[in-house]
């Protein structure tokens, strides 16, 4: 296996590879008891990201021709919102999530934004530490009456 990971914008040709990546990466989230539909995500839903009316950009991490990570950025008038961070289970801990977020932050800055926002569930055992170690700070909590966990908004000045 190569140690080189290439980061680039995703295209519609990668939808078929993104679906199993998201299903596998979000299985841990579901097993931890956090609500997610990504373990059963369908190709049509991921495909819609590329032609949606809501502007977004998807970035992927690729190693040896295989997509091993991805993240989506929703563009907005004020601050973009990063979501759907996914790293293949066998690649977790190798710095791919960090590299994807570095790229997303760079992209947001290039687009003229002064901050990036994201969200995760309260009490998440590794994502909160990951985001806070990257300099993200909590700015809001969205209460979730339908689940045991609320959703926490984080942001970082760029």
Secondary structure by P-SEA (a helix, b strand, c coil): cccbbbbbbbcccaaaaaaaaaaaaaaaaaaaccccccccccaaaaaacccccccbbbbbbbcccccccbbbbbbcccbbbbccccccccccccaaaaaaaaaaaaaaaaacccccccccccccccaaaaaaaabbbbcbbbbbccccbbbbbbbbcc
